């Protein structure tokens, strides 16, 4: 198994693949994918590499920075209708020129992706939801799981027992919080599992020491921190946030309510705002006047953070990310000593 955090560029590529898969499914077009079944060498590379295409020659994504296109692209063409595998090797000079650490070889699996599975996977990748693609190693059966807990399942690997074992393993991998690729056995059936867990982007809107402390916390968690201090770029950035992302509004100015309006209406991500209780009450009155419904307003965490008695910017940042994590995991954020559930995860 290979498991690691994705960087922002890899996340952008995943979303491009997702948009294409969703569009092709909506258009009723057949699609296929090429995935990495086995590899040796190459050094550290992204997990869950995916090349997708249609019978008409459209393609998106890449495997090993395009160094295996000589075998990957013909395999993709046939994969739209027929499963198959292909082997390829990359020399040291070609690998290094493409940005890979060293030479290597791989066995690639190409297989059809039925429209319902393509649509489910595409939507999840675009929306920043956790998702997973499982197939038998011969590519004859496909299953997609998406959403919180990978609860939304489309397709089958051929038998209920196989599906249950594969889903349990993919959910276990997703819970770790990093994308992963694994080949294994599910109730006697060899399977290939790709799990994509999006990297969180925290949009910090406003100036000050708390913003810097939040950015530092993001670094510790492997999240991407983006700071905006002006209204217009802040609203644009909020439009780009997905279900995996976080907004923390530091600025108390009424004009910045527009950033909250954008995210609250979208229904995506975690939406938090700093400020005293008086500031929060005034902000909520303005949001209601701007047409935000009570259901939408319930998504606003304000004052954002757990009740830790935080007295410094660094402590406030810990409080904020603590609430984000607690909300994601469905926890209260209280002491473990008095908690009734599992201690870890």
C-alpha positions as CSV (number, residue, x, y, z in Angstrom):
1,X,0.0,0.0,0.0
2,X,1.1,3.5,-0.7
3,X,-0.5,6.3,1.4
4,X,0.4,10.0,1.4
5,X,-1.0,13.5,1.5
6,X,-1.8,15.1,-1.8
7,X,-0.5,18.6,-2.6
8,X,-2.6,21.4,-4.0
9,X,-1.5,20.6,-7.6
10,X,-2.6,17.0,-7.3
11,X,-5.9,18.1,-5.9
12,X,-6.4,20.4,-8.9
13,X,-5.7,17.5,-11.3
14,X,-8.2,15.3,-9.5
15,X,-10.9,17.9,-9.8
16,X,-10.2,18.2,-13.6
17,X,-10.6,14.5,-14.0
18,X,-13.8,14.6,-11.9
19,X,-15.3,17.4,-14.0
20,X,-14.6,15.5,-17.2
21,X,-16.1,12.2,-15.8
22,X,-19.2,14.0,-14.7
23,X,-19.6,15.8,-18.0
24,X,-19.2,12.7,-20.1
25,X,-21.7,10.8,-17.9
26,X,-24.2,13.6,-18.3
27,X,-23.7,13.5,-22.0
28,X,-24.3,9.8,-22.1
29,X,-20.8,9.1,-23.4
30,X,-18.9,5.9,-22.5
31,X,-15.6,6.3,-20.6
32,X,-12.7,4.3,-19.5
33,X,-9.8,4.7,-17.0
34,X,-6.2,3.6,-16.7
35,X,-4.9,3.0,-13.2
36,X,-1.6,1.8,-11.7
37,X,-1.9,-1.9,-10.9
38,X,1.7,-2.5,-9.9
39,X,4.9,-0.4,-10.0
40,X,8.6,-0.5,-9.1
41,X,10.9,2.4,-8.9
42,X,10.0,6.0,-9.7
43,X,10.6,7.2,-6.1
44,X,7.8,9.0,-4.3
45,X,4.8,9.5,-6.7
46,X,1.2,10.5,-6.2
47,X,-1.2,7.7,-5.2
48,X,-4.4,7.1,-7.1
49,X,-3.0,8.2,-10.4
50,X,-5.8,8.2,-13.0
51,X,-6.1,8.7,-16.7
52,X,-9.6,8.9,-18.1
53,X,-10.9,9.1,-21.6
54,X,-13.8,8.5,-24.1
55,X,-14.2,6.5,-27.3
56,X,-14.0,9.8,-29.2
57,X,-10.5,10.4,-28.1
58,X,-11.0,12.9,-25.2
59,X,-8.6,12.3,-22.3
60,X,-7.8,13.9,-19.0
61,X,-5.4,13.1,-16.2
62,X,-2.0,11.3,-16.3
63,X,0.1,8.5,-15.0
64,X,3.7,9.0,-14.1
65,X,3.8,12.5,-15.6
66,X,3.0,11.1,-19.1
67,X,6.2,9.1,-19.3
68,X,4.2,5.9,-20.0
69,X,1.9,7.4,-22.6
70,X,3.3,5.1,-25.3
71,X,1.5,2.2,-23.5
72,X,-1.1,4.1,-21.5
73,X,-2.9,5.9,-24.3
74,X,-3.5,2.8,-26.5
75,X,-4.7,1.0,-23.3
76,X,-7.1,3.9,-22.6
77,X,-8.5,3.7,-26.1
78,X,-9.4,0.0,-25.7
79,X,-10.4,0.4,-22.0
80,X,-13.6,2.3,-22.9
81,X,-15.1,-1.0,-24.0
82,X,-12.6,-3.8,-23.0
83,X,-10.6,-4.3,-19.8
84,X,-6.9,-5.0,-20.3
85,X,-3.4,-4.5,-18.9
86,X,-0.1,-3.1,-20.3
87,X,3.5,-3.0,-19.0
88,X,5.9,-0.1,-19.4
89,X,9.3,1.0,-18.3
90,X,10.8,4.5,-18.0
91,X,14.6,5.1,-18.2
92,X,16.4,7.3,-15.7
93,X,17.0,10.2,-18.1
94,X,13.3,10.3,-19.2
95,X,12.1,9.9,-15.6
96,X,14.2,12.7,-14.3
97,X,13.3,15.0,-17.2
98,X,9.6,14.5,-16.4
99,X,10.2,15.4,-12.8
100,X,10.2,11.9,-11.4
101,X,12.9,10.8,-8.9
102,X,14.2,7.9,-10.8
103,X,13.5,5.2,-13.4
104,X,10.8,2.7,-12.9
105,X,8.3,0.3,-14.4
106,X,4.6,-0.3,-14.0
107,X,1.8,-2.6,-14.9
108,X,-1.3,-0.5,-15.9
109,X,-4.9,-1.6,-15.7
110,X,-7.4,-0.2,-18.1
111,X,-11.2,-0.8,-17.8
112,X,-14.6,0.7,-18.6
113,X,-16.2,3.0,-16.1
114,X,-20.0,2.7,-16.4
115,X,-21.9,6.0,-16.5
116,X,-23.4,5.7,-13.0
117,X,-20.0,5.0,-11.5
118,X,-18.3,7.7,-13.6
119,X,-20.9,10.3,-12.5
120,X,-20.6,9.4,-8.8
121,X,-16.8,9.5,-8.9
122,X,-16.8,12.7,-10.9
123,X,-19.2,14.6,-8.6
124,X,-17.2,13.5,-5.6
125,X,-13.8,14.6,-7.0
126,X,-15.2,18.0,-8.1
127,X,-17.0,18.6,-4.8
128,X,-14.0,17.7,-2.7
129,X,-15.8,14.7,-1.1
130,X,-13.8,11.6,-0.1
131,X,-14.3,8.9,-2.7
132,X,-12.9,5.5,-3.8
133,X,-12.8,3.3,-6.9
134,X,-12.5,-0.4,-6.6
135,X,-12.3,-3.0,-9.3
136,X,-11.4,-6.6,-9.8
137,X,-7.7,-6.8,-11.0
138,X,-9.0,-7.9,-14.4
139,X,-11.1,-4.8,-14.7
140,X,-14.3,-6.8,-15.2
141,X,-16.3,-5.3,-12.3
142,X,-16.3,-1.8,-10.8
143,X,-17.5,-0.2,-7.6
144,X,-17.5,3.5,-6.5
145,X,-18.0,4.8,-3.0
146,X,-18.3,8.4,-2.2
147,X,-19.3,11.0,0.4
148,X,-18.8,11.1,4.2
149,X,-17.8,7.6,5.4
150,X,-17.9,6.5,1.7
151,X,-21.5,5.7,2.4
152,X,-22.8,6.3,-1.2
153,X,-22.1,3.2,-3.2
154,X,-22.6,2.6,-6.9
155,X,-21.8,-0.6,-8.7
156,X,-20.6,-4.0,-7.5
157,X,-17.6,-6.3,-7.6
158,X,-19.7,-9.2,-8.4
159,X,-20.8,-10.5,-5.0
160,X,-22.1,-9.0,-1.8
161,X,-19.3,-10.5,0.3
162,X,-16.7,-9.1,-2.0
163,X,-18.3,-5.7,-1.9
164,X,-18.5,-5.7,1.9
165,X,-14.8,-6.6,2.3
166,X,-13.6,-4.1,-0.2
167,X,-15.8,-1.3,1.2
168,X,-14.7,-2.0,4.7
169,X,-11.0,-1.8,3.7
170,X,-11.6,1.5,1.7
171,X,-13.4,3.1,4.6
172,X,-10.5,2.1,6.8
173,X,-8.0,3.7,4.5
174,X,-10.1,6.8,4.1
175,X,-10.4,7.2,7.9
176,X,-6.6,7.5,8.1
177,X,-7.0,10.8,6.2
178,X,-4.7,10.3,3.3
179,X,-5.2,9.1,-0.3
180,X,-4.1,5.5,-0.8
181,X,-3.7,2.8,-3.5
182,X,-3.8,-0.8,-2.5
183,X,-4.0,-4.2,-4.3
184,X,-5.4,-6.9,-2.1
185,X,-7.8,-9.8,-1.7
186,X,-11.5,-9.3,-0.9
187,X,-13.2,-12.6,0.0
188,X,-11.1,-14.5,-2.4
189,X,-11.3,-12.0,-5.2
190,X,-8.2,-10.0,-6.2
191,X,-9.0,-6.2,-6.2
192,X,-7.4,-2.9,-6.9
193,X,-8.5,-0.1,-4.5
194,X,-7.9,3.7,-5.0
195,X,-9.0,6.0,-2.2
196,X,-8.9,9.8,-2.6
197,X,-9.1,12.0,0.5
198,X,-9.0,15.6,-0.5
199,X,-6.6,18.0,1.2
200,X,-8.2,20.7,3.3
201,X,-7.8,24.3,2.2
202,X,-8.4,26.9,5.0
203,X,-9.4,30.3,3.7
204,X,-8.4,32.9,6.3
205,X,-10.1,36.2,5.6
206,X,-8.6,39.2,7.4
207,X,-5.4,40.4,9.0
208,X,-3.7,39.8,12.3
209,X,-1.7,37.4,14.5
210,X,-4.5,34.9,14.7
211,X,-4.4,34.5,10.9
212,X,-0.7,33.7,11.0
213,X,-1.3,31.2,13.9
214,X,-4.0,29.5,11.9
215,X,-1.7,29.2,8.9
216,X,0.9,27.6,11.1
217,X,-1.7,25.1,12.4
218,X,-2.6,24.3,8.8
219,X,1.1,23.5,8.2
220,X,1.1,21.0,11.1
221,X,-2.0,19.3,9.8
222,X,-0.9,19.1,6.2
223,X,-3.6,21.5,5.1
224,X,-3.3,24.4,2.6
225,X,-3.6,27.9,4.1
226,X,-4.8,30.7,1.9
227,X,-5.1,34.2,3.3
228,X,-7.1,37.1,1.8
229,X,-7.5,40.5,3.2
230,X,-9.6,42.3,0.5
231,X,-13.3,41.7,-0.1
232,X,-13.4,40.9,-3.8
233,X,-10.7,38.2,-3.8
234,X,-12.1,36.8,-0.6
235,X,-15.6,36.2,-2.2
236,X,-13.9,34.6,-5.3
237,X,-11.9,32.3,-3.0
238,X,-15.0,31.3,-1.1
239,X,-16.7,30.3,-4.3
240,X,-13.9,27.9,-5.0
241,X,-14.1,26.1,-1.6
242,X,-15.4,22.5,-1.5
243,X,-16.9,20.2,1.1
244,X,-13.3,19.5,2.3
245,X,-12.5,23.1,3.0
246,X,-12.7,25.6,5.8
247,X,-13.4,29.3,6.0
248,X,-12.4,31.4,9.0
249,X,-13.5,35.0,8.9
250,X,-11.4,37.3,11.1
251,X,-12.6,40.6,9.8
252,X,-15.6,42.0,11.6
253,X,-16.5,44.6,8.9
254,X,-20.1,44.2,7.7
255,X,-18.9,44.2,4.0
256,X,-17.2,40.9,4.7
257,X,-20.7,39.3,5.4
258,X,-20.6,38.7,1.6
259,X,-18.0,36.0,2.1
260,X,-20.2,34.2,4.6
261,X,-23.2,34.5,2.4
262,X,-21.3,32.8,-0.4
263,X,-20.3,29.8,1.6
264,X,-23.5,29.5,3.7
265,X,-25.6,29.4,0.5
266,X,-23.4,26.9,-1.2
267,X,-23.8,24.4,1.6
268,X,-20.1,23.4,1.3
269,X,-17.3,23.2,3.8
270,X,-16.9,24.5,7.4
271,X,-17.9,28.1,7.9
272,X,-16.5,29.9,11.0
273,X,-16.2,33.5,12.2
274,X,-14.4,35.1,15.1
275,X,-15.8,37.9,17.2
276,X,-17.5,38.6,20.5
277,X,-21.0,37.5,21.2
278,X,-22.2,41.0,20.5
279,X,-20.4,40.9,17.1
280,X,-21.9,37.5,16.3
281,X,-25.4,38.7,17.1
282,X,-25.1,41.8,14.9
283,X,-23.6,39.7,12.1
284,X,-26.5,37.2,12.3
285,X,-29.0,40.0,12.1
286,X,-27.3,41.3,9.0
287,X,-27.2,37.8,7.4
288,X,-30.9,37.3,8.0
289,X,-31.6,40.6,6.4
290,X,-29.5,39.5,3.4
291,X,-31.8,36.6,3.0
292,X,-29.8,33.8,4.7
293,X,-32.3,31.2,6.0
294,X,-32.2,29.8,9.5
295,X,-31.1,26.4,8.1
296,X,-28.2,28.1,6.3
297,X,-27.4,30.2,9.4
298,X,-27.1,27.0,11.5
299,X,-24.0,26.2,9.5
300,X,-22.2,29.2,10.8
301,X,-19.8,28.5,13.7
302,X,-19.5,31.7,15.6
303,X,-17.7,32.4,17.8
304,X,-15.7,29.7,16.1
305,X,-13.5,27.4,18.3
306,X,-13.8,25.1,21.3
307,X,-14.0,26.5,24.8
308,X,-10.4,26.0,25.8
309,X,-9.9,29.4,27.5
310,X,-7.6,30.4,24.7
311,X,-5.6,33.5,25.5
312,X,-3.1,33.9,22.7
313,X,-3.3,33.7,18.9
314,X,-1.6,30.3,18.9
315,X,-4.1,29.0,21.5
316,X,-7.0,30.5,19.6
317,X,-5.8,28.7,16.4
318,X,-5.7,25.4,18.3
319,X,-9.2,26.1,19.5
320,X,-10.5,26.7,15.9
321,X,-8.9,23.7,14.3
322,X,-10.1,21.6,17.2
323,X,-13.7,22.5,16.5
324,X,-13.2,21.8,12.8
325,X,-11.9,18.3,13.6
326,X,-14.6,17.6,16.2
327,X,-17.4,18.7,13.8
328,X,-16.0,16.5,11.0
329,X,-15.8,13.5,13.2
330,X,-19.1,14.1,14.9
331,X,-17.6,14.6,18.3
332,X,-18.4,17.0,21.1
333,X,-14.9,18.3,21.6
334,X,-15.1,17.5,25.3
335,X,-12.6,15.6,27.5
336,X,-11.7,12.1,26.4
337,X,-12.1,11.0,30.0
338,X,-15.8,11.6,30.0
339,X,-16.4,10.5,26.3
340,X,-18.4,7.4,25.7
341,X,-17.2,6.6,22.2
342,X,-13.9,5.4,20.7
343,X,-10.8,7.3,21.8
344,X,-9.1,7.3,18.4
345,X,-11.1,8.2,15.4
